[in-house]
Amino acid sequence: MPGIDESLLEAMRLPGARGASLVDWISGLTLGAVGDAPGGDAEATAAETAELARLAAESNALAPAEGGAASGKEPPVQDVIITNADSYHLLRFIGTAFDSTVFLHLWLDRHDGNLALARIRLAEMADRLVLG
């Protein structure tokens, strides 16, 4: 089972990957990062994407329907996808045995990246990731 560094390096092998990080959405701190960061500052990017992740995770409107699979070990949201003129940002929430407050952030070039493939691969990585 891969750890943080191995998972981030695996994410960077995806076509069009510009940068990847693992972020705690409660604190906004980066737990690991590789490649480039939008604006050149990985810590600022982590803090800003953590705000988006927190809004999505704590939103009642985005919560699973009654009887859904939400629990303390599984985040209420799987992904957040943001697109702009030249790139995609994919935030994949990670379920953990403790508090599920981390997500993988993948920054993809819009012209070279494949958003569908990236979403599938990030989900696989999230399932295998070992934190601790």
Backbone as JSON Lines, residues from 0, in Angstrom:
{"i":0,"aa":"M","n":[0.84,-1.18,0.0],"ca":[0.0,0.0,0.0],"c":[0.89,1.25,0.0]}
{"i":1,"aa":"P","n":[0.68,2.13,-0.97],"ca":[1.53,3.3,-1.08],"c":[1.24,4.35,-0.02]}
{"i":2,"aa":"G","n":[2.28,5.1,0.33],"ca":[2.13,6.23,1.24],"c":[1.93,7.51,0.45]}
{"i":3,"aa":"I","n":[2.06,8.62,1.13],"ca":[1.8,9.92,0.52],"c":[2.71,10.19,-0.67]}
{"i":4,"aa":"D","n":[4.02,10.06,-0.48],"ca":[4.95,10.39,-1.56],"c":[4.73,9.53,-2.79]}
{"i":5,"aa":"E","n":[4.54,8.23,-2.59],"ca":[4.32,7.32,-3.72],"c":[3.03,7.67,-4.45]}
{"i":6,"aa":"S","n":[1.98,7.99,-3.71],"ca":[0.7,8.34,-4.33],"c":[0.79,9.63,-5.14]}
{"i":7,"aa":"L","n":[1.48,10.62,-4.6],"ca":[1.63,11.87,-5.33],"c":[2.46,11.69,-6.59]}
{"i":8,"aa":"L","n":[3.5,10.89,-6.51],"ca":[4.32,10.62,-7.7],"c":[3.5,9.86,-8.74]}
{"i":9,"aa":"E","n":[2.64,8.95,-8.29],"ca":[1.76,8.23,-9.21],"c":[0.8,9.2,-9.89]}
{"i":10,"aa":"A","n":[0.28,10.16,-9.16],"ca":[-0.62,11.16,-9.73],"c":[0.1,11.97,-10.81]}
{"i":11,"aa":"M","n":[1.37,12.27,-10.58],"ca":[2.13,13.07,-11.54],"c":[2.4,12.31,-12.84]}
{"i":12,"aa":"R","n":[2.22,11.0,-12.86],"ca":[2.4,10.23,-14.08],"c":[1.16,10.29,-14.99]}
{"i":13,"aa":"L","n":[0.08,10.88,-14.51],"ca":[-1.11,11.02,-15.34],"c":[-0.84,12.03,-16.45]}
{"i":14,"aa":"P","n":[-1.38,11.79,-17.65],"ca":[-1.17,12.75,-18.75],"c":[-1.66,14.15,-18.36]}
{"i":15,"aa":"G","n":[-0.82,15.14,-18.58],"ca":[-1.19,16.52,-18.32],"c":[-1.04,16.99,-16.89]}
{"i":16,"aa":"A","n":[-0.56,16.13,-16.0],"ca":[-0.43,16.52,-14.59],"c":[0.59,17.65,-14.44]}
{"i":17,"aa":"R","n":[0.19,18.72,-13.78],"ca":[1.08,19.84,-13.49],"c":[1.57,19.8,-12.05]}
{"i":18,"aa":"G","n":[0.69,19.37,-11.14],"ca":[1.05,19.31,-9.73],"c":[0.04,18.5,-8.96]}
{"i":19,"aa":"A","n":[0.46,17.98,-7.83],"ca":[-0.43,17.19,-6.97],"c":[-0.05,17.45,-5.52]}
{"i":20,"aa":"S","n":[-1.06,17.43,-4.67],"ca":[-0.8,17.61,-3.24],"c":[-1.83,16.86,-2.42]}
{"i":21,"aa":"L","n":[-1.48,16.61,-1.18],"ca":[-2.39,16.04,-0.2],"c":[-2.58,17.12,0.85]}
{"i":22,"aa":"V","n":[-3.84,17.47,1.12],"ca":[-4.15,18.62,1.96],"c":[-5.15,18.23,3.04]}
{"i":23,"aa":"D","n":[-4.97,18.77,4.22],"ca":[-5.95,18.64,5.3],"c":[-6.92,19.8,5.16]}
{"i":24,"aa":"W","n":[-8.21,19.5,4.94],"ca":[-9.16,20.59,4.69],"c":[-9.6,21.33,5.95]}
{"i":25,"aa":"I","n":[-9.3,20.83,7.11],"ca":[-9.61,21.55,8.35],"c":[-8.56,22.65,8.59]}
{"i":26,"aa":"S","n":[-7.29,22.28,8.51],"ca":[-6.21,23.23,8.8],"c":[-5.74,23.99,7.56]}
{"i":27,"aa":"G","n":[-5.95,23.42,6.36],"ca":[-5.44,24.03,5.15],"c":[-3.96,23.75,4.91]}
{"i":28,"aa":"L","n":[-3.39,22.83,5.68],"ca":[-1.96,22.52,5.56],"c":[-1.71,21.42,4.53]}
{"i":29,"aa":"T","n":[-0.59,21.56,3.83],"ca":[-0.16,20.55,2.87],"c":[0.56,19.43,3.61]}
{"i":30,"aa":"L","n":[0.14,18.2,3.36],"ca":[0.79,17.03,3.95],"c":[1.86,16.48,3.01]}
{"i":31,"aa":"G","n":[1.8,16.9,1.75],"ca":[2.78,16.5,0.75],"c":[2.45,17.17,-0.56]}
{"i":32,"aa":"A","n":[3.46,17.47,-1.37],"ca":[3.23,18.11,-2.66],"c":[4.35,17.76,-3.62]}
{"i":33,"aa":"V","n":[4.0,17.64,-4.9],"ca":[4.98,17.42,-5.97],"c":[4.57,18.26,-7.17]}
{"i":34,"aa":"G","n":[5.52,18.57,-8.02],"ca":[5.24,19.33,-9.23],"c":[5.03,20.8,-8.92]}
{"i":35,"aa":"D","n":[4.34,21.47,-9.81],"ca":[4.09,22.9,-9.68],"c":[2.8,23.15,-8.9]}
{"i":36,"aa":"A","n":[2.64,24.38,-8.46],"ca":[1.4,24.81,-7.8],"c":[0.87,26.02,-8.56]}
{"i":37,"aa":"P","n":[-0.45,26.13,-8.69],"ca":[-1.0,27.33,-9.32],"c":[-0.52,28.57,-8.58]}
{"i":38,"aa":"G","n":[-0.04,29.54,-9.31],"ca":[0.49,30.75,-8.69],"c":[1.86,30.57,-8.09]}
{"i":39,"aa":"G","n":[2.41,29.36,-8.15],"ca":[3.76,29.1,-7.67],"c":[3.9,28.9,-6.17]}
{"i":40,"aa":"D","n":[2.81,28.91,-5.42],"ca":[2.88,28.79,-3.96],"c":[2.01,27.63,-3.49]}
{"i":41,"aa":"A","n":[2.64,26.49,-3.17],"ca":[1.9,25.3,-2.76],"c":[1.1,25.51,-1.48]}
{"i":42,"aa":"E","n":[1.65,26.26,-0.53],"ca":[0.94,26.48,0.74],"c":[-0.3,27.35,0.54]}
{"i":43,"aa":"A","n":[-0.19,28.39,-0.29],"ca":[-1.35,29.24,-0.56],"c":[-2.42,28.45,-1.31]}
{"i":44,"aa":"T","n":[-1.98,27.64,-2.27],"ca":[-2.93,26.81,-3.01],"c":[-3.64,25.85,-2.07]}
{"i":45,"aa":"A","n":[-2.9,25.24,-1.15],"ca":[-3.51,24.31,-0.19],"c":[-4.56,25.01,0.66]}
{"i":46,"aa":"A","n":[-4.24,26.19,1.15],"ca":[-5.19,26.93,1.98],"c":[-6.45,27.29,1.2]}
{"i":47,"aa":"E","n":[-6.29,27.72,-0.04],"ca":[-7.44,28.11,-0.84],"c":[-8.3,26.92,-1.25]}
{"i":48,"aa":"T","n":[-7.67,25.83,-1.66],"ca":[-8.45,24.65,-2.03],"c":[-9.1,24.01,-0.8]}
{"i":49,"aa":"A","n":[-8.47,24.15,0.37],"ca":[-9.07,23.64,1.61],"c":[-10.38,24.36,1.9]}
{"i":50,"aa":"E","n":[-10.45,25.64,1.59],"ca":[-11.7,26.39,1.78],"c":[-12.81,25.8,0.91]}
{"i":51,"aa":"L","n":[-12.49,25.51,-0.36],"ca":[-13.48,24.89,-1.25],"c":[-13.89,23.52,-0.74]}
{"i":52,"aa":"A","n":[-12.91,22.73,-0.33],"ca":[-13.19,21.39,0.17],"c":[-14.07,21.44,1.41]}
{"i":53,"aa":"R","n":[-13.76,22.35,2.31],"ca":[-14.54,22.47,3.55],"c":[-15.99,22.86,3.23]}
{"i":54,"aa":"L","n":[-16.18,23.81,2.31],"ca":[-17.54,24.21,1.92],"c":[-18.31,23.03,1.35]}
{"i":55,"aa":"A","n":[-17.68,22.26,0.48],"ca":[-18.34,21.1,-0.11],"c":[-18.65,20.03,0.94]}
{"i":56,"aa":"A","n":[-17.67,19.74,1.8],"ca":[-17.84,18.67,2.79],"c":[-18.87,19.01,3.85]}
{"i":57,"aa":"E","n":[-19.01,20.28,4.18],"ca":[-19.92,20.68,5.25],"c":[-21.28,21.14,4.72]}
{"i":58,"aa":"S","n":[-21.49,21.1,3.43],"ca":[-22.72,21.57,2.82],"c":[-23.85,20.57,3.01]}
{"i":59,"aa":"N","n":[-24.96,21.04,3.56],"ca":[-26.14,20.18,3.67],"c":[-26.74,19.89,2.31]}
{"i":60,"aa":"A","n":[-26.64,20.83,1.4],"ca":[-27.21,20.65,0.07],"c":[-26.48,19.56,-0.73]}
{"i":61,"aa":"L","n":[-25.21,19.34,-0.43],"ca":[-24.43,18.34,-1.15],"c":[-24.31,17.01,-0.41]}
{"i":62,"aa":"A","n":[-24.94,16.9,0.75],"ca":[-24.86,15.68,1.56],"c":[-25.6,14.54,0.85]}
{"i":63,"aa":"P","n":[-25.19,13.3,1.12],"ca":[-25.91,12.16,0.53],"c":[-27.38,12.17,0.97]}
{"i":64,"aa":"A","n":[-28.23,11.62,0.12],"ca":[-29.65,11.49,0.47],"c":[-29.79,10.6,1.69]}
{"i":65,"aa":"E","n":[-30.92,10.67,2.35],"ca":[-31.14,9.82,3.54],"c":[-30.86,8.37,3.18]}
{"i":66,"aa":"G","n":[-30.21,7.69,4.1],"ca":[-29.84,6.3,3.85],"c":[-28.57,6.18,3.05]}
{"i":67,"aa":"G","n":[-27.91,7.32,2.77],"ca":[-26.66,7.3,2.0],"c":[-25.53,6.71,2.8]}
{"i":68,"aa":"A","n":[-24.35,6.7,2.21],"ca":[-23.2,6.02,2.81],"c":[-22.34,6.92,3.67]}
{"i":69,"aa":"A","n":[-22.81,8.12,4.01],"ca":[-21.97,9.02,4.81],"c":[-21.78,8.49,6.21]}
{"i":70,"aa":"S","n":[-20.55,8.53,6.68],"ca":[-20.23,8.11,8.04],"c":[-19.01,8.91,8.47]}
{"i":71,"aa":"G","n":[-18.59,8.75,9.69],"ca":[-17.41,9.44,10.16],"c":[-16.15,9.0,9.44]}
{"i":72,"aa":"K","n":[-16.18,7.82,8.83],"ca":[-15.0,7.3,8.13],"c":[-15.01,7.61,6.64]}
{"i":73,"aa":"E","n":[-16.13,8.04,6.13],"ca":[-16.24,8.33,4.7],"c":[-16.72,9.76,4.5]}
{"i":74,"aa":"P","n":[-16.01,10.56,3.7],"ca":[-16.42,11.94,3.5],"c":[-17.78,12.0,2.8]}
{"i":75,"aa":"P","n":[-18.57,13.05,3.04],"ca":[-19.88,13.15,2.41],"c":[-19.82,13.47,0.92]}
{"i":76,"aa":"V","n":[-18.67,13.96,0.44],"ca":[-18.49,14.31,-0.97],"c":[-17.3,13.5,-1.48]}
{"i":77,"aa":"Q","n":[-17.39,13.0,-2.72],"ca":[-16.27,12.26,-3.29],"c":[-15.27,13.17,-3.98]}
{"i":78,"aa":"D","n":[-15.76,14.02,-4.88],"ca":[-14.9,14.86,-5.7],"c":[-15.45,16.27,-5.79]}
{"i":79,"aa":"V","n":[-14.54,17.2,-6.04],"ca":[-14.89,18.55,-6.48],"c":[-14.04,18.78,-7.73]}
{"i":80,"aa":"I","n":[-14.69,19.2,-8.81],"ca":[-13.98,19.44,-10.07],"c":[-14.17,20.9,-10.45]}
{"i":81,"aa":"I","n":[-13.05,21.56,-10.69],"ca":[-13.08,22.96,-11.09],"c":[-12.37,23.06,-12.44]}
{"i":82,"aa":"T","n":[-13.01,23.71,-13.38],"ca":[-12.4,23.89,-14.69],"c":[-12.19,25.38,-14.94]}
{"i":83,"aa":"N","n":[-11.13,25.68,-15.65],"ca":[-10.9,27.05,-16.12],"c":[-10.38,26.99,-17.54]}
{"i":84,"aa":"A","n":[-9.96,28.1,-18.09],"ca":[-9.59,28.18,-19.5],"c":[-8.45,27.24,-19.89]}
{"i":85,"aa":"D","n":[-7.5,27.0,-18.97],"ca":[-6.35,26.19,-19.37],"c":[-6.07,24.98,-18.49]}
{"i":86,"aa":"S","n":[-6.91,24.74,-17.48],"ca":[-6.61,23.61,-16.6],"c":[-7.84,23.09,-15.87]}
{"i":87,"aa":"Y","n":[-7.65,21.92,-15.26],"ca":[-8.65,21.31,-14.39],"c":[-8.03,21.19,-13.0]}
{"i":88,"aa":"H","n":[-8.87,21.3,-11.99],"ca":[-8.46,21.03,-10.61],"c":[-9.42,19.95,-10.1]}
{"i":89,"aa":"L","n":[-8.86,18.86,-9.67],"ca":[-9.66,17.76,-9.15],"c":[-9.3,17.55,-7.69]}
{"i":90,"aa":"L","n":[-10.28,17.68,-6.82],"ca":[-10.1,17.43,-5.39],"c":[-10.81,16.13,-5.08]}
{"i":91,"aa":"R","n":[-10.05,15.13,-4.62],"ca":[-10.61,13.82,-4.28],"c":[-10.5,13.61,-2.78]}
{"i":92,"aa":"F","n":[-11.64,13.5,-2.11],"ca":[-11.67,13.3,-0.67],"c":[-11.23,11.89,-0.32]}
{"i":93,"aa":"I","n":[-10.52,11.74,0.79],"ca":[-9.98,10.46,1.22],"c":[-10.71,10.01,2.48]}
{"i":94,"aa":"G","n":[-11.25,8.81,2.45],"ca":[-11.84,8.23,3.65],"c":[-10.73,7.6,4.49]}
{"i":95,"aa":"T","n":[-10.74,7.87,5.79],"ca":[-9.74,7.3,6.69],"c":[-10.42,6.7,7.91]}
{"i":96,"aa":"A","n":[-9.66,5.94,8.66],"ca":[-10.19,5.31,9.87],"c":[-10.41,6.32,10.98]}
{"i":97,"aa":"F","n":[-9.76,7.49,10.88],"ca":[-9.91,8.46,11.97],"c":[-10.91,9.55,11.64]}
{"i":98,"aa":"D","n":[-10.58,10.58,10.87],"ca":[-11.52,11.68,10.73],"c":[-11.84,12.12,9.3]}
{"i":99,"aa":"S","n":[-11.24,11.57,8.29],"ca":[-11.54,11.87,6.89],"c":[-11.54,13.35,6.56]}
{"i":100,"aa":"T","n":[-10.46,14.04,6.9],"ca":[-10.38,15.47,6.61],"c":[-9.27,15.79,5.62]}
{"i":101,"aa":"V","n":[-8.91,14.86,4.78],"ca":[-7.86,15.1,3.79],"c":[-8.39,14.85,2.38]}
{"i":102,"aa":"F","n":[-7.73,15.5,1.43],"ca":[-8.08,15.3,0.03],"c":[-6.83,15.39,-0.82]}
{"i":103,"aa":"L","n":[-6.89,14.72,-1.96],"ca":[-5.86,14.82,-2.98],"c":[-6.27,15.93,-3.94]}
{"i":104,"aa":"H","n":[-5.33,16.82,-4.27],"ca":[-5.58,17.88,-5.24],"c":[-4.67,17.6,-6.44]}
{"i":105,"aa":"L","n":[-5.28,17.43,-7.59],"ca":[-4.53,17.22,-8.83],"c":[-4.81,18.39,-9.76]}
{"i":106,"aa":"W","n":[-3.74,19.02,-10.23],"ca":[-3.83,20.12,-11.18],"c":[-3.43,19.58,-12.54]}
{"i":107,"aa":"L","n":[-4.36,19.63,-13.51],"ca":[-4.15,19.07,-14.84],"c":[-4.19,20.14,-15.92]}
{"i":108,"aa":"D","n":[-3.32,20.02,-16.89],"ca":[-3.38,20.85,-18.08],"c":[-4.63,20.45,-18.86]}
{"i":109,"aa":"R","n":[-5.42,21.43,-19.26],"ca":[-6.69,21.14,-19.93],"c":[-6.49,20.51,-21.31]}
{"i":110,"aa":"H","n":[-5.42,20.87,-22.0],"ca":[-5.21,20.37,-23.36],"c":[-4.56,18.98,-23.38]}
{"i":111,"aa":"D","n":[-3.72,18.68,-22.4],"ca":[-3.02,17.39,-22.38],"c":[-3.64,16.39,-21.41]}
{"i":112,"aa":"G","n":[-4.44,16.87,-20.48],"ca":[-5.0,16.0,-19.45],"c":[-6.29,15.34,-19.88]}
{"i":113,"aa":"N","n":[-6.64,14.27,-19.2],"ca":[-7.88,13.55,-19.43],"c":[-8.61,13.52,-18.09]}
{"i":114,"aa":"L","n":[-9.62,14.36,-17.95],"ca":[-10.31,14.51,-16.68],"c":[-10.97,13.21,-16.23]}
{"i":115,"aa":"A","n":[-11.6,12.49,-17.13],"ca":[-12.25,11.23,-16.76],"c":[-11.23,10.21,-16.25]}
{"i":116,"aa":"L","n":[-10.14,10.06,-16.96],"ca":[-9.09,9.13,-16.53],"c":[-8.51,9.57,-15.18]}
{"i":117,"aa":"A","n":[-8.26,10.86,-15.03],"ca":[-7.7,11.37,-13.78],"c":[-8.63,11.09,-12.61]}
{"i":118,"aa":"R","n":[-9.92,11.26,-12.81],"ca":[-10.88,11.01,-11.73],"c":[-10.88,9.54,-11.32]}
{"i":119,"aa":"I","n":[-10.83,8.66,-12.29],"ca":[-10.79,7.22,-12.0],"c":[-9.51,6.86,-11.26]}
{"i":120,"aa":"R","n":[-8.37,7.33,-11.76],"ca":[-7.08,6.99,-11.16],"c":[-6.94,7.59,-9.76]}
{"i":121,"aa":"L","n":[-7.43,8.82,-9.57],"ca":[-7.34,9.44,-8.24],"c":[-8.21,8.66,-7.24]}
{"i":122,"aa":"A","n":[-9.35,8.19,-7.66],"ca":[-10.2,7.38,-6.78],"c":[-9.47,6.09,-6.38]}
{"i":123,"aa":"E","n":[-8.79,5.46,-7.34],"ca":[-8.02,4.25,-7.04],"c":[-6.9,4.55,-6.07]}
{"i":124,"aa":"M","n":[-6.19,5.66,-6.29],"ca":[-5.1,6.06,-5.4],"c":[-5.62,6.33,-3.99]}
{"i":125,"aa":"A","n":[-6.74,7.02,-3.91],"ca":[-7.33,7.35,-2.61],"c":[-7.68,6.09,-1.83]}
{"i":126,"aa":"D","n":[-8.17,5.08,-2.52],"ca":[-8.52,3.82,-1.85],"c":[-7.3,3.07,-1.33]}
{"i":127,"aa":"R","n":[-6.17,3.22,-2.0],"ca":[-4.95,2.51,-1.6],"c":[-4.05,3.29,-0.66]}
{"i":128,"aa":"L","n":[-4.27,4.6,-0.56],"ca":[-3.38,5.46,0.2],"c":[-3.34,5.07,1.68]}
{"i":129,"aa":"V","n":[-2.14,5.0,2.21],"ca":[-1.94,4.7,3.63],"c":[-1.46,5.97,4.31]}
{"i":130,"aa":"L","n":[-2.24,6.45,5.26],"ca":[-1.88,7.63,6.02],"c":[-1.47,7.19,7.42]}
{"i":131,"aa":"G","n":[-0.42,7.84,7.91],"ca":[-0.04,7.49,9.28],"c":[1.43,7.4,9.49]}
